[in-house]
Amino acid sequence: MKIGRIIPLIVLCGILFFATISFSSLEFFLRAIPNDFSFKKYHLESSQDKIEILILGSSHTYVSLDPKLFSAPTYNLAYSSQTLDLDEKLFDQFKNQLPQLKTVIIPISYFSYVLCLEDGSSAHKIKNYNIYYSIYSHTLDWKNQTDIFHQPLSTSLHRLEKYIEDPTNEIKVDRNGFISKRYVKQDIDSIESAEHAVANHSKNLKDTLTQNRIASNLKALQCIINWCNANDVKVILLTSPVMRFYIDRLNKDQYNHMKQTTQQLIEQYPAVEWWNYMDSTRLFLPEDFQNADHLSQKGAQKWSKLVNTKLTVEK
Protein backbone atom coordinates (compact mmCIF):
# COMPACT_ATOMS: atom_id res chain seq x y z
CA MET A 1 0.00 0.00 0.00
CA LYS A 2 1.36 3.41 -0.96
CA ILE A 3 2.27 5.86 1.79
CA GLY A 4 -0.16 8.39 0.28
CA ARG A 5 -3.07 6.05 1.01
CA ILE A 6 -1.89 5.14 4.51
CA ILE A 7 -1.65 8.70 5.83
CA PRO A 8 -5.39 9.56 5.41
CA LEU A 9 -6.27 6.26 7.08
CA ILE A 10 -3.96 7.04 10.01
CA VAL A 11 -5.46 10.53 10.31
CA LEU A 12 -9.00 9.13 10.25
CA CYS A 13 -8.15 6.55 12.92
CA GLY A 14 -6.58 9.29 15.02
CA ILE A 15 -9.67 11.47 14.74
CA LEU A 16 -11.95 8.57 15.66
CA PHE A 17 -9.73 7.65 18.61
CA PHE A 18 -9.65 11.24 19.86
CA ALA A 19 -13.43 11.60 19.44
CA THR A 20 -14.05 8.34 21.31
CA ILE A 21 -11.80 9.40 24.20
CA SER A 22 -13.39 12.87 24.30
CA PHE A 23 -16.97 11.60 24.26
CA SER A 24 -16.22 8.88 26.81
CA SER A 25 -14.59 11.39 29.14
CA LEU A 26 -17.47 13.83 28.84
CA GLU A 27 -19.98 11.02 29.47
CA PHE A 28 -18.01 9.99 32.56
CA PHE A 29 -18.02 13.52 33.99
CA LEU A 30 -21.71 14.04 33.22
CA ARG A 31 -22.63 10.85 35.06
CA ALA A 32 -20.50 11.98 37.99
CA ILE A 33 -22.68 15.06 38.53
CA PRO A 34 -24.86 14.32 41.58
CA ASN A 35 -28.56 14.32 40.69
CA ASP A 36 -31.85 13.13 42.16
CA PHE A 37 -31.50 9.63 40.73
CA SER A 38 -27.95 8.94 41.91
CA PHE A 39 -28.61 10.73 45.22
CA LYS A 40 -31.78 8.78 46.01
CA LYS A 41 -30.23 5.45 45.07
CA TYR A 42 -27.22 6.11 47.30
CA HIS A 43 -29.30 7.07 50.33
CA LEU A 44 -31.78 4.23 49.81
CA GLU A 45 -28.92 1.74 49.80
CA SER A 46 -27.35 3.46 52.82
CA SER A 47 -30.51 3.08 54.90
CA GLN A 48 -31.90 -0.16 53.44
CA ASP A 49 -31.47 -2.12 56.69
CA LYS A 50 -33.80 0.27 58.55
CA ILE A 51 -36.57 1.06 56.05
CA GLU A 52 -40.02 -0.16 57.11
CA ILE A 53 -42.17 1.86 54.70
CA LEU A 54 -41.32 2.25 51.01
CA ILE A 55 -43.14 4.86 48.92
CA LEU A 56 -43.25 4.27 45.17
CA GLY A 57 -44.95 6.17 42.39
CA SER A 58 -45.23 9.40 40.47
CA SER A 59 -45.17 13.07 41.44
CA HIS A 60 -48.42 12.48 43.33
CA THR A 61 -46.36 10.84 46.08
CA TYR A 62 -42.97 12.35 45.24
CA VAL A 63 -44.07 15.88 46.25
CA SER A 64 -46.79 14.89 48.72
CA LEU A 65 -45.51 12.25 51.17
CA ASP A 66 -42.67 13.38 53.41
CA PRO A 67 -40.91 10.44 55.13
CA LYS A 68 -39.76 12.73 57.94
CA LEU A 69 -43.39 12.98 59.09
CA PHE A 70 -43.85 9.20 59.35
CA SER A 71 -43.38 7.41 62.66
CA ALA A 72 -41.60 4.40 61.16
CA PRO A 73 -38.40 4.65 59.04
CA THR A 74 -39.67 5.58 55.58
CA TYR A 75 -38.12 6.17 52.17
CA ASN A 76 -39.68 7.95 49.18
CA LEU A 77 -38.58 6.21 45.96
CA ALA A 78 -41.10 8.07 43.82
CA TYR A 79 -40.09 10.27 40.90
CA SER A 80 -42.03 12.74 38.82
CA SER A 81 -43.81 10.87 35.96
CA GLN A 82 -42.78 7.44 37.26
CA THR A 83 -45.24 4.82 36.05
CA LEU A 84 -46.31 1.46 37.46
CA ASP A 85 -44.02 -0.55 35.19
CA LEU A 86 -41.06 1.40 36.56
CA ASP A 87 -42.34 1.05 40.12
CA GLU A 88 -42.20 -2.71 39.65
CA LYS A 89 -38.70 -2.65 38.15
CA LEU A 90 -37.34 -0.50 40.97
CA PHE A 91 -39.12 -2.59 43.58
CA ASP A 92 -37.76 -5.79 42.06
CA GLN A 93 -34.26 -4.35 42.31
CA PHE A 94 -34.48 -3.52 46.02
CA LYS A 95 -37.14 -5.79 47.54
CA ASN A 96 -34.66 -8.39 48.79
CA GLN A 97 -32.39 -5.72 50.27
CA LEU A 98 -35.01 -4.34 52.69
CA PRO A 99 -35.12 -6.80 55.62
CA GLN A 100 -37.34 -4.56 57.79
CA LEU A 101 -39.88 -3.73 55.07
CA LYS A 102 -43.45 -3.83 56.40
CA THR A 103 -45.46 -1.54 54.11
CA VAL A 104 -45.34 -0.50 50.45
CA ILE A 105 -47.31 2.56 49.36
CA ILE A 106 -48.25 2.76 45.67
CA PRO A 107 -50.18 5.73 44.28
CA ILE A 108 -53.15 5.01 42.04
CA SER A 109 -54.11 8.06 40.03
CA TYR A 110 -56.46 8.79 37.15
CA PHE A 111 -53.63 8.04 34.69
CA SER A 112 -51.88 5.16 36.49
CA TYR A 113 -53.17 2.28 34.38
CA VAL A 114 -53.06 3.94 30.95
CA LEU A 115 -49.63 5.60 30.77
CA CYS A 116 -46.00 4.60 30.52
CA LEU A 117 -43.13 7.06 30.84
CA GLU A 118 -42.29 7.07 27.14
CA ASP A 119 -45.80 8.23 26.22
CA GLY A 120 -45.50 11.80 27.45
CA SER A 121 -43.34 14.89 27.70
CA SER A 122 -41.16 13.25 30.36
CA ALA A 123 -39.89 10.49 28.06
CA HIS A 124 -36.40 12.00 28.32
CA LYS A 125 -36.22 10.68 31.91
CA ILE A 126 -35.98 7.10 30.65
CA LYS A 127 -32.21 7.47 30.37
CA ASN A 128 -31.97 8.17 34.11
CA TYR A 129 -33.47 4.77 34.93
CA ASN A 130 -31.14 3.10 32.45
CA ILE A 131 -28.00 4.90 33.63
CA TYR A 132 -28.51 4.98 37.39
CA TYR A 133 -30.67 1.89 37.98
CA SER A 134 -29.57 -0.27 35.03
CA ILE A 135 -33.15 -0.85 33.87
CA TYR A 136 -32.06 -1.58 30.33
CA SER A 137 -35.13 -3.67 29.63
CA HIS A 138 -37.22 -0.51 29.52
CA THR A 139 -35.92 0.62 26.15
CA LEU A 140 -33.16 -0.29 23.71
CA ASP A 141 -32.97 3.17 22.15
CA TRP A 142 -29.26 4.07 22.24
CA LYS A 143 -30.11 7.70 22.94
CA ASN A 144 -31.60 6.66 26.24
CA GLN A 145 -28.46 4.86 27.37
CA THR A 146 -26.22 7.93 27.56
CA ASP A 147 -26.17 11.48 28.84
CA ILE A 148 -24.02 12.93 26.11
CA PHE A 149 -26.17 11.87 23.16
CA HIS A 150 -29.38 12.78 24.92
CA GLN A 151 -28.82 16.53 24.91
CA PRO A 152 -26.97 19.21 22.92
CA LEU A 153 -23.26 19.59 23.65
CA SER A 154 -23.90 23.14 24.88
CA THR A 155 -26.32 21.77 27.52
CA SER A 156 -23.77 19.20 28.67
CA LEU A 157 -21.08 21.85 29.05
CA HIS A 158 -23.50 24.15 30.88
CA ARG A 159 -24.31 21.37 33.35
CA LEU A 160 -20.61 20.93 34.06
CA GLU A 161 -20.22 24.67 34.60
CA LYS A 162 -23.16 24.72 37.03
CA TYR A 163 -21.70 21.73 38.86
CA ILE A 164 -18.40 23.56 39.35
CA GLU A 165 -20.32 26.55 40.75
CA ASP A 166 -22.55 24.41 42.97
CA PRO A 167 -21.99 20.62 43.27
CA THR A 168 -25.56 20.17 44.60
CA ASN A 169 -27.22 22.16 41.81
CA GLU A 170 -29.09 19.16 40.34
CA ILE A 171 -30.19 17.68 43.67
CA LYS A 172 -33.78 18.60 44.47
CA VAL A 173 -34.45 15.98 47.15
CA ASP A 174 -33.46 15.30 50.74
CA ARG A 175 -31.86 12.17 52.20
CA ASN A 176 -35.29 10.54 52.55
CA GLY A 177 -36.10 10.96 48.86
CA PHE A 178 -38.63 13.76 49.38
CA ILE A 179 -38.55 16.92 47.27
CA SER A 180 -36.71 19.73 49.04
CA LYS A 181 -36.48 22.34 46.28
CA ARG A 182 -39.88 23.02 44.77
CA TYR A 183 -40.52 25.04 41.65
CA VAL A 184 -43.72 26.90 42.45
CA LYS A 185 -45.36 28.78 39.62
CA GLN A 186 -46.85 32.03 40.84
CA ASP A 187 -50.39 33.24 40.08
CA ILE A 188 -51.43 29.87 38.72
CA ASP A 189 -54.85 29.56 37.11
CA SER A 190 -56.43 26.48 38.71
CA ILE A 191 -58.87 25.91 35.84
CA GLU A 192 -56.15 26.19 33.22
CA SER A 193 -53.93 23.91 35.32
CA ALA A 194 -56.72 21.33 35.56
CA GLU A 195 -57.43 21.39 31.83
CA HIS A 196 -53.74 21.01 30.99
CA ALA A 197 -53.23 18.14 33.44
CA VAL A 198 -56.34 16.22 32.38
CA ALA A 199 -55.39 16.57 28.71
CA ASN A 200 -51.96 15.05 29.44
CA HIS A 201 -53.42 12.29 31.61
CA SER A 202 -56.27 11.15 29.35
CA LYS A 203 -56.14 8.33 26.79
CA ASN A 204 -58.60 6.58 24.50
CA LEU A 205 -59.40 3.31 26.27
CA LYS A 206 -60.23 1.62 22.96
CA ASP A 207 -56.81 2.38 21.50
CA THR A 208 -54.56 -0.68 21.10
CA LEU A 209 -51.56 1.04 22.69
CA THR A 210 -53.67 2.07 25.68
CA GLN A 211 -54.92 -1.50 26.11
CA ASN A 212 -51.31 -2.70 26.04
CA ARG A 213 -50.37 -0.12 28.65
CA ILE A 214 -53.24 -1.21 30.90
CA ALA A 215 -52.19 -4.85 30.66
CA SER A 216 -48.54 -4.01 31.31
CA ASN A 217 -49.21 -1.73 34.27
CA LEU A 218 -51.71 -4.09 35.85
CA LYS A 219 -49.26 -6.97 35.55
CA ALA A 220 -46.53 -4.83 37.13
CA LEU A 221 -48.78 -3.88 40.03
CA GLN A 222 -49.81 -7.48 40.59
CA CYS A 223 -46.16 -8.56 40.64
CA ILE A 224 -45.50 -6.14 43.50
CA ILE A 225 -48.62 -7.25 45.36
CA ASN A 226 -47.88 -10.96 44.92
CA TRP A 227 -44.39 -10.60 46.34
CA CYS A 228 -45.65 -8.51 49.25
CA ASN A 229 -48.39 -11.03 50.03
CA ALA A 230 -45.88 -13.85 50.01
CA ASN A 231 -43.53 -11.94 52.33
CA ASP A 232 -46.08 -10.52 54.77
CA VAL A 233 -45.64 -6.94 53.55
CA LYS A 234 -48.68 -4.68 53.59
CA VAL A 235 -49.68 -2.89 50.36
CA ILE A 236 -51.51 0.43 50.44
CA LEU A 237 -52.91 1.74 47.16
CA LEU A 238 -53.12 5.48 47.70
CA THR A 239 -55.02 8.04 45.64
CA SER A 240 -53.89 11.60 46.29
CA PRO A 241 -56.09 14.66 46.86
CA VAL A 242 -56.78 16.84 43.81
CA MET A 243 -58.74 20.02 43.25
CA ARG A 244 -62.40 19.89 42.26
CA PHE A 245 -61.48 21.61 38.97
CA TYR A 246 -59.44 18.52 38.07
CA ILE A 247 -62.12 15.99 39.02
CA ASP A 248 -64.82 17.84 37.08
CA ARG A 249 -62.80 17.61 33.85
CA LEU A 250 -61.91 13.93 33.95
CA ASN A 251 -62.98 11.60 31.18
CA LYS A 252 -65.73 9.57 32.84
CA ASP A 253 -64.87 6.30 31.09
CA GLN A 254 -61.22 6.46 32.13
CA TYR A 255 -62.07 7.62 35.65
CA ASN A 256 -64.57 4.78 36.10
CA HIS A 257 -62.03 2.32 34.69
CA MET A 258 -59.48 3.46 37.27
CA LYS A 259 -61.94 3.03 40.13
CA GLN A 260 -63.32 -0.30 38.91
CA THR A 261 -59.86 -1.78 38.26
CA THR A 262 -58.62 -0.76 41.70
CA GLN A 263 -61.77 -2.09 43.36
CA GLN A 264 -61.31 -5.42 41.59
CA LEU A 265 -57.73 -5.56 42.84
CA ILE A 266 -58.64 -5.13 46.49
CA GLU A 267 -61.37 -7.75 46.08
CA GLN A 268 -58.83 -10.11 44.50
CA TYR A 269 -56.25 -9.37 47.21
CA PRO A 270 -58.02 -8.93 50.59
CA ALA A 271 -54.77 -7.90 52.28
CA VAL A 272 -54.42 -4.89 49.96
CA GLU A 273 -56.08 -1.63 51.00
CA TRP A 274 -57.13 1.33 48.88
CA TRP A 275 -57.09 4.72 50.60
CA ASN A 276 -58.83 7.13 48.27
CA TYR A 277 -58.31 10.82 49.09
CA MET A 278 -59.06 12.05 45.58
CA ASP A 279 -62.22 13.97 46.44
CA SER A 280 -61.26 15.43 49.81
CA THR A 281 -62.38 19.02 49.47
CA ARG A 282 -63.49 19.07 53.09
CA LEU A 283 -59.98 18.17 54.24
CA PHE A 284 -57.87 20.11 51.75
CA LEU A 285 -58.29 23.80 51.02
CA PRO A 286 -57.17 25.67 47.87
CA GLU A 287 -53.97 26.80 49.63
CA ASP A 288 -53.07 23.14 50.17
CA PHE A 289 -52.51 22.74 46.43
CA GLN A 290 -49.55 23.69 44.28
CA ASN A 291 -51.68 23.20 41.16
CA ALA A 292 -54.81 21.29 40.17
CA ASP A 293 -53.44 17.82 40.96
CA HIS A 294 -50.43 18.36 43.23
CA LEU A 295 -50.28 19.35 46.87
CA SER A 296 -48.26 22.31 48.06
CA GLN A 297 -45.65 22.02 50.80
CA LYS A 298 -48.36 22.85 53.34
CA GLY A 299 -50.74 20.31 51.80
CA ALA A 300 -48.01 17.66 51.72
CA GLN A 301 -47.41 18.10 55.44
CA LYS A 302 -51.12 17.72 56.12
CA TRP A 303 -51.51 14.60 53.94
CA SER A 304 -48.31 12.98 55.23
CA LYS A 305 -49.58 13.33 58.80
CA LEU A 306 -53.00 11.93 57.86
CA VAL A 307 -51.49 8.90 56.13
CA ASN A 308 -49.04 8.32 58.97
CA THR A 309 -51.81 8.51 61.57
CA LYS A 310 -53.87 5.94 59.68
CA LEU A 311 -50.87 3.65 59.31
CA THR A 312 -50.11 3.96 63.01
CA VAL A 313 -53.70 3.25 64.06
CA GLU A 314 -53.89 0.15 61.85
CA LYS A 315 -50.52 -1.19 63.00
Secondary structure as the mmCIF struct_conf table of DSSP 4:
data_model
#
loop_
_struct_conf.conf_type_id
_struct_conf.id
_struct_conf.beg_label_comp_id
_struct_conf.beg_label_asym_id
_struct_conf.beg_label_seq_id
_struct_conf.end_label_comp_id
_struct_conf.end_label_asym_id
_struct_conf.end_label_seq_id
HELX_RH_AL_P HELX_RH_AL_P1 ILE A 3 ALA A 32
BEND BEND1 ILE A 33 ILE A 33
HELX_RH_AL_P HELX_RH_AL_P2 ASP A 36 SER A 46
TURN_TY1_P TURN_TY1_P1 SER A 47 LYS A 50
STRN STRN1 ILE A 53 ILE A 55
BEND BEND2 GLY A 57 SER A 58
HELX_RH_AL_P HELX_RH_AL_P3 SER A 59 TYR A 62
TURN_TY1_P TURN_TY1_P2 VAL A 63 SER A 64
HELX_RH_3T_P HELX_RH_3T_P1 PRO A 67 LEU A 69
BEND BEND3 PHE A 70 ALA A 72
STRN STRN2 THR A 74 ASN A 76
TURN_TY1_P TURN_TY1_P3 SER A 80 SER A 81
HELX_RH_AL_P HELX_RH_AL_P4 LEU A 84 PHE A 94
HELX_RH_3T_P HELX_RH_3T_P2 LYS A 95 GLN A 97
TURN_TY1_P TURN_TY1_P4 PRO A 99 GLN A 100
STRN STRN3 THR A 103 PRO A 107
TURN_TY1_P TURN_TY1_P5 TYR A 110 VAL A 114
HELX_RH_3T_P HELX_RH_3T_P3 LEU A 117 ASP A 119
BEND BEND4 GLY A 120 GLY A 120
TURN_TY1_P TURN_TY1_P6 SER A 121 SER A 122
HELX_RH_3T_P HELX_RH_3T_P4 ALA A 123 LYS A 125
HELX_RH_AL_P HELX_RH_AL_P5 ILE A 126 TYR A 133
HELX_RH_3T_P HELX_RH_3T_P5 TYR A 136 HIS A 138
HELX_RH_3T_P HELX_RH_3T_P6 TRP A 142 GLN A 145
BEND BEND5 ASP A 147 ASP A 147
TURN_TY1_P TURN_TY1_P7 ILE A 148 HIS A 150
BEND BEND6 GLN A 151 GLN A 151
HELX_RH_AL_P HELX_RH_AL_P6 LEU A 153 GLU A 165
TURN_TY1_P TURN_TY1_P8 PRO A 167 GLU A 170
STRN STRN4 VAL A 173 VAL A 173
TURN_TY1_P TURN_TY1_P9 ARG A 175 ASN A 176
BEND BEND7 GLY A 177 GLY A 177
STRN STRN5 ILE A 179 ILE A 179
BEND BEND8 LYS A 181 LYS A 181
TURN_TY1_P TURN_TY1_P10 GLN A 186 ASP A 187
HELX_RH_AL_P HELX_RH_AL_P7 SER A 190 HIS A 201
TURN_TY1_P TURN_TY1_P11 LEU A 205 LYS A 206
BEND BEND9 ASP A 207 ASP A 207
HELX_RH_AL_P HELX_RH_AL_P8 THR A 208 ALA A 230
TURN_TY1_P TURN_TY1_P12 ASN A 231 ASP A 232
STRN STRN6 LYS A 234 THR A 239
HELX_RH_AL_P HELX_RH_AL_P9 ARG A 244 ASP A 248
TURN_TY1_P TURN_TY1_P13 ARG A 249 ARG A 249
BEND BEND10 LEU A 250 LEU A 250
HELX_RH_AL_P HELX_RH_AL_P10 LYS A 252 GLN A 268
TURN_TY1_P TURN_TY1_P14 PRO A 270 ALA A 271
STRN STRN7 GLU A 273 ASN A 276
BEND BEND11 MET A 278 ASP A 279
TURN_TY1_P TURN_TY1_P15 THR A 281 LEU A 283
HELX_RH_3T_P HELX_RH_3T_P7 PRO A 286 ASP A 288
STRN STRN8 PHE A 289 ASN A 291
TURN_TY1_P TURN_TY1_P16 ALA A 292 ASP A 293
STRN STRN9 HIS A 294 LEU A 295
HELX_RH_AL_P HELX_RH_AL_P11 GLN A 297 VAL A 313
TURN_TY1_P TURN_TY1_P17 GLU A 314 GLU A 314
#
